[in-house]
Amino acid sequence: MILINLLPHREERRKRRKAAYFAGLGMAAAMGLAAVGVWYVVLQQMTASQQDRNAFLTAEIQKLEVQIKDIAALRAEIESLKARQLAVENLQIDRNVPVHVLNELVKQTPEGVYFTNVKQDGQTLAVNGIAQTNERVSEFLRNTANNSEWLVKPELVEIKASTAQAANKEQKRLFDFGVRLSVKRPQDQPAADAATPAGKAASSAAATVAKKA
């Protein structure tokens, strides 16, 4: 028996092709959406992992900042303690200096020189007094410049002639003078290091005294 298809086969074929085309498009779209979804999930996981690392680093940085502040405070406290220790040591060293200064003044002061005022400010010693002659003042400057262990760098501030009435009512010519010296501390360099400039200063001061006389 011969079968004859009377249906429109071309239309049927187009429908099948069209359906296959749309099915392919749907599968491609589904695969694309699946790929996008997988990539989104992976990206979210990577972002969450990076955020966790960032949070860990932030926490560690905060801990380090606290430790750095503690170290800075500890260093400042150590420096403060060192400064206090140095101040105490300097006080211990300097407590006998006034005794040495007075001994040096007695030792280096020639006859005919009398002090009316002695004042120490730090390492500076200001001496005012009266001398019978200007040569006595020059001798005092030379002694403190060359022979003193505690008094260095003498400097003549002023010298002027004055008169005083003696017991027998005679008028005596005297010299009022002022001298500035540096007090040597025990921890300073030996006096020999400053002997040369001090000697020059004393010679210059002595020459000034001679000129004023």
N, CA, C and O of each residue as an XYZ file, in Angstrom:
852
protein
N       0.878     -1.191      0.000
C       0.000      0.000      0.000
C       0.902      1.225      0.000
O       1.889      1.274      0.734
N       0.583      2.161     -0.779
C       1.357      3.388     -0.901
C       0.681      4.451     -0.046
O      -0.508      4.743     -0.176
N       1.576      5.063      0.914
C       1.055      6.104      1.796
C       1.469      7.461      1.249
O       2.625      7.673      0.882
N       0.545      8.339      1.202
C       0.800      9.678      0.674
C       0.532     10.670      1.804
O      -0.562     10.711      2.367
N       1.593     11.502      2.137
C       1.474     12.534      3.171
C       0.899     13.767      2.539
O       1.532     14.421      1.710
N      -0.297     14.071      2.937
C      -0.963     15.233      2.391
C      -0.756     16.487      3.259
O      -1.245     17.562      2.912
N      -0.032     16.356      4.394
C       0.220     17.520      5.272
C       1.281     18.419      4.655
O       2.080     17.973      3.832
N       1.286     19.719      5.065
C       2.328     20.653      4.546
C       3.684     20.374      5.224
O       3.976     20.929      6.284
N       4.484     19.534      4.622
C       5.738     19.099      5.255
C       6.751     20.234      5.375
O       7.559     20.246      6.303
N       6.715     21.163      4.466
C       7.678     22.271      4.573
C       7.395     23.124      5.807
O       8.326     23.535      6.499
N       6.145     23.389      6.084
C       5.795     24.171      7.269
C       6.180     23.427      8.533
O       6.637     24.013      9.514
N       5.980     22.117      8.479
C       6.349     21.323      9.645
C       7.842     21.357      9.872
O       8.302     21.437     11.012
N       8.602     21.296      8.793
C      10.056     21.356      8.926
C      10.501     22.710      9.467
O      11.405     22.768     10.301
N       9.902     23.772      9.021
C      10.250     25.106      9.539
C       9.958     25.197     11.032
O      10.745     25.754     11.797
N       8.830     24.651     11.432
C       8.481     24.691     12.841
C       9.510     23.942     13.680
O       9.905     24.395     14.754
N       9.947     22.760     13.159
C      10.933     21.983     13.902
C      12.254     22.743     14.004
O      12.881     22.791     15.062
N      12.665     23.337     12.877
C      13.924     24.121     12.892
C      13.812     25.323     13.837
O      14.737     25.642     14.585
N      12.644     25.979     13.776
C      12.442     27.140     14.647
C      12.465     26.727     16.111
O      13.061     27.401     16.951
N      11.820     25.629     16.401
C      11.820     25.141     17.778
C      13.218     24.754     18.219
O      13.625     25.037     19.346
N      13.966     24.092     17.307
C      15.349     23.732     17.653
C      16.211     24.976     17.861
O      17.069     25.010     18.743
N      15.971     25.996     17.035
C      16.734     27.256     17.166
C      16.470     27.896     18.514
O      17.403     28.280     19.220
N      15.184     28.010     18.875
C      14.856     28.628     20.158
C      15.328     27.771     21.329
O      15.706     28.286     22.381
N      15.299     26.463     21.126
C      15.813     25.581     22.187
C      17.319     25.799     22.375
O      17.820     25.820     23.499
N      18.029     25.959     21.251
C      19.468     26.244     21.353
C      19.741     27.576     22.028
O      20.642     27.706     22.857
N      18.927     28.576     21.644
C      19.092     29.877     22.300
C      18.827     29.764     23.798
O      19.550     30.345     24.607
N      17.790     29.016     24.161
C      17.488     28.869     25.581
C      18.607     28.168     26.326
O      18.984     28.569     27.427
N      19.145     27.094     25.703
C      20.260     26.396     26.340
C      21.487     27.299     26.478
O      22.173     27.285     27.500
N      21.752     28.087     25.423
C      22.899     29.011     25.495
C      22.692     30.055     26.590
O      23.608     30.371     27.348
N      21.454     30.589     26.656
C      21.171     31.573     27.702
C      21.285     30.949     29.082
O      21.810     31.564     30.011
N      20.788     29.717     29.211
C      20.884     29.044     30.512
C      22.332     28.800     30.897
O      22.729     29.009     32.044
N      23.133     28.342     29.900
C      24.560     28.120     30.179
C      25.253     29.438     30.540
O      26.095     29.481     31.438
N      24.882     30.530     29.818
C      25.475     31.833     30.148
C      25.104     32.291     31.547
O      25.942     32.786     32.300
N      23.809     32.113     31.886
C      23.384     32.492     33.239
C      24.078     31.635     34.295
O      24.458     32.121     35.360
N      24.235     30.337     33.973
C      24.931     29.464     34.928
C      26.381     29.915     35.118
O      26.894     29.952     36.236
N      27.037     30.260     33.984
C      28.430     30.723     34.086
C      28.516     32.018     34.878
O      29.413     32.183     35.705
N      27.584     32.943     34.628
C      27.575     34.209     35.368
C      27.329     33.955     36.846
O      27.960     34.573     37.704
N      26.406     33.040     37.141
C      26.134     32.726     38.538
C      27.330     32.133     39.244
O      27.641     32.486     40.382
N      28.016     31.199     38.533
C      29.222     30.605     39.133
C      30.286     31.665     39.358
O      30.908     31.698     40.420
N      30.507     32.534     38.373
C      31.504     33.594     38.512
C      31.141     34.557     39.651
O      32.013     35.026     40.383
N      29.821     34.848     39.789
C      29.374     35.729     40.872
C      29.643     35.097     42.233
O      30.090     35.767     43.164
N      29.365     33.799     42.338
C      29.615     33.109     43.607
C      31.111     33.106     43.934
O      31.513     33.357     45.070
N      31.938     32.812     42.899
C      33.395     32.817     43.119
C      33.876     34.208     43.515
O      34.697     34.355     44.420
N      33.353     35.237     42.825
C      33.746     36.612     43.135
C      33.333     36.996     44.547
O      34.082     37.679     45.244
N      32.151     36.568     44.978
C      31.706     36.849     46.335
C      32.613     36.169     47.359
O      32.944     36.751     48.392
N      33.005     34.948     47.067
C      33.904     34.239     47.975
C      35.265     34.933     48.048
O      35.838     35.087     49.127
N      35.775     35.349     46.885
C      37.056     36.062     46.871
C      36.950     37.379     47.628
O      37.861     37.743     48.372
N      35.833     38.103     47.441
C      35.644     39.377     48.145
C      35.563     39.167     49.649
O      36.159     39.911     50.428
N      34.797     38.117     50.056
C      34.680     37.834     51.492
C      36.036     37.446     52.080
O      36.383     37.853     53.189
N      36.802     36.650     51.320
C      38.126     36.250     51.804
C      39.048     37.459     51.939
O      39.796     37.572     52.910
N      38.989     38.366     50.952
C      39.829     39.563     51.021
C      39.397     40.477     52.158
O      40.235     41.098     52.811
N      38.097     40.560     52.394
C      37.603     41.369     53.507
C      38.062     40.798     54.840
O      38.405     41.542     55.758
N      38.066     39.469     54.942
C      38.566     38.835     56.165
C      40.047     39.150     56.371
O      40.481     39.444     57.485
N      40.820     39.084     55.275
C      42.255     39.414     55.381
C      42.444     40.879     55.763
O      43.300     41.212     56.582
N      41.635     41.750     55.160
C      41.734     43.178     55.496
C      41.387     43.431     56.963
O      42.042     44.220     57.643
N      40.347     42.748     57.436
C      39.970     42.905     58.845
C      41.074     42.397     59.763
O      41.350     43.001     60.799
N      41.706     41.285     59.383
C      42.810     40.748     60.187
C      43.993     41.723     60.202
O      44.590     41.980     61.248
N      44.318     42.259     59.015
C      45.424     43.227     58.944
C      45.104     44.487     59.744
O      45.980     45.032     60.416
N      43.864     44.951     59.677
C      43.483     46.142     60.442
C      43.616     45.906     61.940
O      44.104     46.766     62.673
N      43.181     44.737     62.386
C      43.297     44.412     63.812
C      44.758     44.326     64.238
O      45.121     44.812     65.310
N      45.599     43.711     63.406
C      47.018     43.602     63.737
C      47.693     44.970     63.737
O      48.547     45.250     64.579
N      47.300     45.828     62.776
C      47.868     47.185     62.728
C      47.491     47.969     63.980
O      48.316     48.695     64.535
N      46.245     47.821     64.423
C      45.823     48.497     65.655
C      46.618     47.996     66.857
O      46.995     48.783     67.726
N      46.873     46.691     66.911
C      47.691     46.155     67.996
C      49.102     46.732     67.950
O      49.671     47.094     68.980
N      49.669     46.813     66.720
C      51.016     47.369     66.582
C      51.049     48.840     66.972
O      52.011     49.293     67.593
N      50.005     49.595     66.613
C      49.956     51.010     66.988
C      49.941     51.166     68.500
O      50.608     52.047     69.044
N      49.179     50.311     69.180
C      49.162     50.357     70.644
C      50.535     50.034     71.205
O      50.998     50.686     72.141
N      51.199     49.009     70.624
C      52.529     48.645     71.095
C      53.534     49.756     70.831
O      54.411     50.020     71.654
N      53.401     50.413     69.661
C      54.316     51.517     69.333
C      54.133     52.669     70.323
O      55.108     53.268     70.776
N      52.861     52.975     70.657
C      52.616     54.027     71.641
C      53.209     53.655     72.996
O      53.783     54.502     73.681
N      53.070     52.390     73.379
C      53.643     51.947     74.651
C      55.162     52.060     74.631
O      55.778     52.471     75.614
N      55.768     51.683     73.481
C      57.227     51.773     73.374
C      57.682     53.231     73.437
O      58.676     53.548     74.091
N      56.942     54.129     72.746
C      57.299     55.552     72.776
C      57.182     56.110     74.193
O      58.038     56.872     74.642
N      56.115     55.721     74.890
C      55.954     56.190     76.272
C      57.058     55.635     77.161
O      57.568     56.332     78.038
N      57.427     54.369     76.929
C      58.508     53.766     77.712
C      59.836     54.460     77.441
O      60.614     54.703     78.365
N      60.098     54.781     76.172
C      61.335     55.492     75.840
C      61.368     56.873     76.478
O      62.398     57.299     77.000
N      60.227     57.575     76.434
C      60.171     58.899     77.068
C      60.416     58.797     78.567
O      61.090     59.644     79.153
N      59.866     57.761     79.181
C      60.080     57.571     80.616
C      61.537     57.250     80.913
O      62.096     57.718     81.905
N      62.155     56.440     80.039
C      63.576     56.115     80.225
C      64.437     57.370     80.100
O      65.353     57.585     80.893
N      64.130     58.208     79.082
C      64.886     59.453     78.912
C      64.703     60.367     80.114
O      65.654     61.012     80.554
N      63.485     60.427     80.647
C      63.240     61.250     81.827
C      64.031     60.733     83.026
O      64.606     61.518     83.781
N      64.058     59.419     83.198
C      64.827     58.836     84.306
C      66.321     59.100     84.128
O      67.029     59.374     85.097
N      66.797     59.016     82.875
C      68.213     59.307     82.624
C      68.538     60.760     82.960
O      69.578     61.052     83.550
N      67.628     61.677     82.577
C      67.845     63.096     82.880
C      67.873     63.335     84.383
O      68.698     64.100     84.881
N      66.963     62.674     85.107
C      66.960     62.824     86.568
C      68.228     62.244     87.175
O      68.813     62.826     88.088
N      68.644     61.099     86.664
C      69.866     60.487     87.182
C      71.071     61.398     86.935
O      71.924     61.570     87.807
N      71.126     61.985     85.719
C      72.228     62.889     85.409
C      72.198     64.118     86.313
O      73.243     64.580     86.773
N      70.987     64.653     86.571
C      70.884     65.818     87.451
C      71.350     65.486     88.863
O      72.041     66.281     89.500
N      70.967     64.303     89.350
C      71.411     63.887     90.690
C      72.918     63.703     90.722
O      73.575     64.122     91.675
N      73.475     63.075     89.680
C      74.924     62.885     89.633
C      75.658     64.219     89.596
O      76.679     64.397     90.262
N      75.120     65.168     88.800
C      75.753     66.489     88.747
C      75.688     67.199     90.098
O      76.636     67.874     90.500
N      74.565     67.041     90.792
C      74.469     67.648     92.124
C      75.469     67.013     93.081
O      76.092     67.700     93.891
N      75.615     65.701     92.979
C      76.590     65.023     93.838
C      78.008     65.494     93.532
O      78.828     65.666     94.433
N      78.283     65.700     92.245
C      79.624     66.130     91.850
C      79.879     67.579     92.252
O      80.969     67.926     92.706
N      78.836     68.438     92.075
C      79.024     69.871     92.266
C      78.887     70.330     93.715
O      79.147     71.496     94.010
N      78.493     69.456     94.613
C      78.209     69.927     95.967
C      79.465     70.410     96.699
O      79.367     71.231     97.611
N      80.638     69.910     96.312
C      81.883     70.336     96.958
C      82.586     71.464     96.208
O      83.618     71.964     96.655
N      82.017     71.866     95.050
C      82.677     72.907     94.249
C      82.793     74.229     95.004
O      83.861     74.837     94.944
N      81.757     74.728     95.723
C      81.928     76.009     96.441
C      83.092     76.003     97.422
O      83.771     77.016     97.587
N      83.324     74.863     98.075
C      84.464     74.782     98.998
C      85.770     74.947     98.243
O      86.662     75.673     98.681
N      85.882     74.264     97.094
C      87.098     74.385     96.289
C      87.271     75.812     95.761
O      88.389     76.319     95.679
N      86.151     76.455     95.404
C      86.239     77.829     94.889
C      86.766     78.775     95.963
O      87.644     79.596     95.695
N      86.239     78.662     97.160
C      86.708     79.533     98.246
C      88.178     79.264     98.565
O      88.947     80.193     98.813
N      88.563     77.983     98.558
C      89.975     77.670     98.804
C      90.868     78.267     97.726
O      91.952     78.772     98.016
N      90.398     78.206     96.460
C      91.196     78.772     95.369
C      91.296     80.287     95.487
O      92.353     80.859     95.221
N      90.212     80.938     95.882
C      90.279     82.394     96.051
C      91.299     82.769     97.123
O      92.070     83.715     96.957
N      91.293     82.017     98.223
C      92.274     82.289     99.281
C      93.686     82.032     98.783
O      94.610     82.786     99.086
N      93.842     80.964     98.017
C      95.183     80.565     97.578
C      95.736     81.516     96.506
O      96.924     81.837     96.523
N      94.901     81.962     95.591
C      95.368     82.741     94.446
C      95.299     84.249     94.654
O      95.771     85.006     93.806
N      94.727     84.693     95.749
C      94.612     86.140     95.971
C      95.894     86.664     96.604
O      96.289     86.198     97.672
N      96.540     87.615     95.968
C      97.771     88.172     96.554
C      97.460     89.125     97.710
O      96.312     89.515     97.923
N      98.507     89.487     98.448
C      98.339     90.459     99.534
C      97.965     91.814     98.958
O      98.395     92.184     97.865
N      97.171     92.534     99.699
C      96.750     93.854     99.241
C      95.482     93.837     98.419
O      95.084     94.861     97.863
N      94.839     92.677     98.337
C      93.569     92.559     97.603
C      92.517     92.062     98.582
O      92.727     91.076     99.289
N      91.370     92.761     98.615
C      90.285     92.405     99.532
C      88.992     92.300     98.730
O      88.683     93.160     97.905
N      88.257     91.250     98.985
C      87.001     91.036     98.268
C      85.848     91.633     99.072
O      85.749     91.456    100.286
N      85.002     92.331     98.369
C      83.801     92.897     98.999
C      82.532     92.145     98.623
O      81.521     92.225     99.321
N      82.592     91.415     97.517
C      81.409     90.669     97.085
C      81.849     89.507     96.202
O      82.636     89.695     95.275
N      81.346     88.309     96.485
C      81.611     87.120     95.680
C      80.264     86.471     95.396
O      79.527     86.121     96.317
N      79.946     86.310     94.100
C      78.660     85.749     93.707
C      78.862     84.736     92.598
O      79.532     85.010     91.602
N      78.270     83.550     92.783
C      78.364     82.493     91.781
C      76.994     82.260     91.164
O      75.996     82.107     91.868
N      76.965     82.236     89.837
C      75.745     81.946     89.088
C      76.065     80.836     88.082
O      76.603     81.098     87.006
N      75.732     79.610     88.443
C      76.095     78.488     87.579
C      77.591     78.288     87.590
O      78.181     78.055     88.646
N      78.207     78.375     86.440
C      79.661     78.233     86.329
C      80.356     79.581     86.195
O      81.541     79.638     85.866
N      79.635     80.656     86.446
C      80.209     81.996     86.379
C      80.367     82.548     87.788
O      79.429     82.519     88.584
N      81.546     83.045     88.086
C      81.847     83.618     89.401
C      82.180     85.098     89.220
O      83.120     85.453     88.509
N      81.402     85.946     89.869
C      81.641     87.393     89.823
C      82.273     87.828     91.147
O      81.741     87.564     92.225
N      83.410     88.494     91.038
C      84.168     88.919     92.219
C      84.365     90.422     92.159
O      84.834     90.955     91.153
N      84.009     91.097     93.227
C      84.280     92.527     93.367
C      85.149     92.733     94.603
O      84.999     92.050     95.616
N      86.059     93.691     94.488
C      86.941     93.913     95.619
C      87.702     95.211     95.513
O      87.454     96.041     94.638
N      88.651     95.363     96.445
C      89.498     96.559     96.529
C      90.938     96.104     96.544
O      91.297     95.161     97.248
N      91.761     96.780     95.763
C      93.189     96.454     95.699
C      93.998     97.707     96.007
O      93.591     98.828     95.702
N      95.156     97.481     96.621
C      96.022     98.612     96.928
C      96.623     99.200     95.655
O      96.782    100.415     95.542
N      96.957     98.334     94.695
C      97.521     98.802     93.428
C      96.911     97.986     92.301
O      96.366     96.904     92.518
N      97.014     98.520     91.105
C      96.492     97.769     89.960
C      97.348     96.553     89.654
O      96.871     95.597     89.042
N      98.665     96.578     90.090
C      99.509     95.403     89.892
C      98.984     94.213     90.681
O      99.150     93.069     90.257
N      98.355     94.467     91.822
C      97.773     93.368     92.602
C      96.631     92.706     91.828
O      96.483     91.484     91.848
N      95.840     93.513     91.156
C      94.758     92.965     90.340
C      95.321     92.140     89.192
O      94.808     91.063     88.888
N      96.381     92.643     88.550
C      97.019     91.893     87.469
C      97.574     90.565     87.975
O      97.465     89.541     87.300
N      98.161     90.588     89.153
C      98.705     89.354     89.725
C      97.585     88.350     90.010
O      97.747     87.150     89.789
N      96.464     88.845     90.495
C      95.324     87.957     90.751
C      94.819     87.321     89.456
O      94.476     86.139     89.431
N      94.775     88.105     88.390
C      94.349     87.567     87.098
C      95.317     86.515     86.593
O      94.898     85.474     86.087
N      96.622     86.783     86.727
C      97.616     85.792     86.278
C      97.535     84.519     87.109
O      97.626     83.420     86.562
N      97.370     84.647     88.401
C      97.302     83.465     89.264
C      96.119     82.570     88.899
O      96.260     81.352     88.789
N      94.966     83.181     88.715
C      93.788     82.367     88.400
C      93.859     81.778     86.991
O      93.273     80.730     86.722
N      94.578     82.454     86.094
C      94.682     81.947     84.723
C      95.674     80.808     84.606
O      95.453     79.873     83.836
N      96.772     80.867     85.361
C      97.863     79.914     85.162
C      97.999     78.878     86.271
O      98.510     77.786     86.023
N      97.561     79.187     87.472
C      97.855     78.312     88.611
C      96.621     77.678     89.246
O      96.759     76.766     90.061
N      95.443     78.128     88.901
C      94.247     77.659     89.598
C      93.700     76.396     88.929
O      93.687     76.281     87.704
N      93.246     75.447     89.766
C      92.644     74.225     89.271
C      91.127     74.347     89.113
O      90.513     73.551     88.403
N      90.526     75.333     89.765
C      89.073     75.447     89.759
C      88.568     76.748     89.153
O      87.393     76.847     88.800
N      89.431     77.743     89.028
C      89.041     79.032     88.457
C      89.801     79.247     87.162
O      91.032     79.223     87.152
N      89.074     79.459     86.061
C      89.700     79.603     84.751
C      89.074     80.781     84.017
O      88.035     81.307     84.417
N      89.727     81.176     82.942
C      89.246     82.237     82.055
C      88.895     83.518     82.811
O      87.757     83.982     82.729
N      89.845     84.096     83.541
C      89.543     85.366     84.234
C      89.352     86.501     83.242
O      90.027     86.578     82.215
N      88.431     87.365     83.571
C      88.119     88.512     82.708
C      87.890     89.740     83.571
O      87.047     89.741     84.468
N      88.646     90.771     83.288
C      88.499     92.015     84.034
C      87.267     92.758     83.542
O      87.168     93.100     82.364
N      86.342     93.003     84.438
C      85.111     93.702     84.077
C      85.307     95.212     84.179
O      84.969     95.954     83.257
N      85.857     95.659     85.308
C      86.098     97.094     85.487
C      87.154     97.291     86.568
O      87.373     96.435     87.425
N      87.789     98.436     86.493
C      88.708     98.858     87.548
C      88.713    100.384     87.546
O      88.782    101.019     86.494
N      88.638    100.961     88.751
C      88.617    102.418     88.852
C      89.283    102.829     90.162
O      89.220    102.135     91.178
N      89.908    103.965     90.084
C      90.615    104.483     91.257
C      89.618    105.116     92.223
O      88.626    105.720     91.816
N      89.909    104.961     93.506
C      89.085    105.564     94.556
C      89.988    105.962     95.715
O      91.158    105.583     95.760
N      89.454    106.707     96.623
C      90.210    107.138     97.804
C      89.504    106.672     99.056
O      88.277    106.582     99.103
N      90.293    106.379    100.064
C      89.756    105.955    101.363
C      90.548    106.649    102.455
O      91.742    106.902    102.296
N      89.894    106.955    103.551
C      90.530    107.641    104.664
C      91.021    106.606    105.676
O      90.247    105.787    106.170
N      92.309    106.658    105.973
C      92.915    105.725    106.916
C      92.632    106.171    108.342
O      91.991    107.196    108.577
N      93.127    105.375    109.294
C      92.897    105.672    110.710
C      93.556    106.990    111.117
O      93.061    107.704    111.989
N      94.679    107.295    110.470
C      95.367    108.555    110.784
C      94.861    109.711    109.912
O      95.524    110.738    109.765
N      93.675    109.513    109.342
C      93.009    110.526    108.519
C      93.766    110.868    107.253
O      93.545    111.920    106.654
N      94.665    109.974    106.845
C      95.348    110.169    105.567
C      94.494    109.585    104.440
O      93.811    108.577    104.617
N      94.546    110.227    103.304
C      93.813    109.775    102.138
C      94.670    108.755    101.376
O      95.794    109.049    100.970
N      94.114    107.554    101.190
C      94.832    106.516    100.464
C      94.137    106.273     99.127
O      92.912    106.285     99.008
N      94.975    106.055     98.149
C      94.439    105.758     96.816
C      94.300    104.242     96.674
O      95.270    103.500     96.829
N      93.096    103.802     96.381
C      92.808    102.389     96.194
C      92.162    102.181     94.822
O      91.862    103.130     94.097
N      91.963    100.914     94.502
C      91.366    100.571     93.200
C      90.193     99.607     93.431
O      90.364     98.505     93.953
N      89.011    100.053     93.030
C      87.852     99.159     93.028
C      87.845     98.368     91.717
O      88.013     98.947     90.643
N      87.656     97.072     91.799
C      87.717     96.258     90.580
C      86.602     95.202     90.607
O      86.057     94.843     91.651
N      86.309     94.745     89.425
C      85.366     93.637     89.259
C      85.947     92.635     88.274
O      86.424     93.021     87.207
N      85.911     91.364     88.616
C      86.477     90.292     87.789
C      85.422     89.200     87.621
O      84.695     88.858     88.554
N      85.363     88.669     86.406
C      84.471     87.547     86.129
C      85.318     86.315     85.788
O      86.229     86.396     84.964
N      85.016     85.177     86.422
C      85.764     83.952     86.206
C      84.798     82.805     85.896
O      83.603     82.875     86.182
N      85.349     81.767     85.313
C      84.582     80.544     85.077
C      84.992     79.495     86.096
O      86.178     79.273     86.341
N      83.998     78.860     86.681
C      84.258     77.828     87.682
C      84.377     76.488     86.966
O      83.494     76.095     86.205
N      85.459     75.809     87.218
C      85.711     74.532     86.562
C      85.011     73.429     87.335
O      85.102     73.366     88.561
N      84.315     72.562     86.617
C      83.624     71.436     87.248
C      84.507     70.198     87.192
O      85.370     70.105     86.320
N      84.316     69.253     88.091
C      85.180     68.066     88.113
C      85.113     67.245     86.837
O      86.107     66.623     86.464
N      83.956     67.221     86.145
C      83.839     66.408     84.950
C      84.328     67.112     83.698
O      84.302     66.537     82.610
N      84.782     68.381     83.844
C      85.281     69.114     82.686
C      86.685     68.657     82.326
O      87.309     67.870     83.037
N      87.163     69.176     81.199
C      88.513     68.851     80.748
C      89.539     69.431     81.715
O      89.242     70.379     82.441
N      90.738     68.867     81.726
C      91.785     69.418     82.590
C      92.050     70.877     82.297
O      91.866     71.354     81.177
N      92.483     71.567     83.319
C      92.729     73.010     83.171
C      93.813     73.299     82.165
O      93.907     74.408     81.639
N      94.651     72.280     81.892
C      95.730     72.506     80.932
C      95.188     72.774     79.541
O      95.831     73.468     78.753
N      93.985     72.222     79.214
C      93.412     72.438     77.891
C      93.058     73.895     77.671
O      93.144     74.406     76.554
N      92.659     74.558     78.745
C      92.246     75.954     78.620
C      93.319     76.918     79.100
O      93.074     78.120     79.211
N      94.517     76.392     79.388
C      95.550     77.252     79.957
C      96.001     78.309     78.967
O      96.206     79.468     79.329
N      96.156     77.898     77.703
C      96.677     78.852     76.728
C      95.717     80.013     76.498
O      96.140     81.159     76.645
N      94.453     79.791     76.147
C      93.551     80.939     75.987
C      93.335     81.704     77.273
O      93.170     82.924     77.255
N      93.334     80.984     78.412
C      93.149     81.691     79.677
C      94.335     82.591     79.961
O      94.180     83.713     80.444
N      95.537     82.079     79.651
C      96.720     82.911     79.867
C      96.706     84.148     79.004
O      97.099     85.233     79.433
N      96.239     83.966     77.758
C      96.140     85.127     76.873
C      95.132     86.127     77.413
O      95.364     87.336     77.374
N      94.007     85.619     77.919
C      92.994     86.525     78.464
C      93.524     87.274     79.674
O      93.272     88.467     79.841
N      94.273     86.548     80.530
C      94.814     87.193     81.713
C      95.839     88.251     81.355
O      95.874     89.319     81.966
N      96.686     87.956     80.350
C      97.686     88.932     79.925
C      97.010     90.166     79.361
O      97.421     91.296     79.627
N      95.951     89.928     78.567
C      95.222     91.064     77.998
C      94.581     91.904     79.111
O      94.624     93.134     79.087
N      93.983     91.201     80.090
C      93.349     91.919     81.198
C      94.391     92.700     82.000
O      94.145     93.831     82.418
N      95.561     92.083     82.210
C      96.614     92.779     82.951
C      97.079     94.013     82.212
O      97.358     95.050     82.815
N      97.161     93.886     80.863
C      97.554     95.057     80.074
C      96.505     96.147     80.180
O      96.840     97.331     80.219
N      95.239     95.761     80.227
C      94.173     96.752     80.377
C      94.283     97.472     81.722
O      94.112     98.687     81.824
N      94.578     96.664     82.756
C      94.746     97.284     84.082
C      95.873     98.283     84.060
O      95.744     99.376     84.613
N      96.997     97.923     83.420
C      98.149     98.830     83.370
C      97.806    100.112     82.658
O      98.220    101.193     83.077
N      97.026     99.997     81.549
C      96.662    101.189     80.809
C      95.749    102.097     81.628
O      95.901    103.319     81.624
N      94.789    101.476     82.335
C      93.869    102.288     83.125
C      94.570    102.965     84.282
O      94.160    104.041     84.718
N      95.643    102.333     84.793
C      96.377    102.948     85.882
C      97.144    104.159     85.396
O      97.829    104.813     86.183
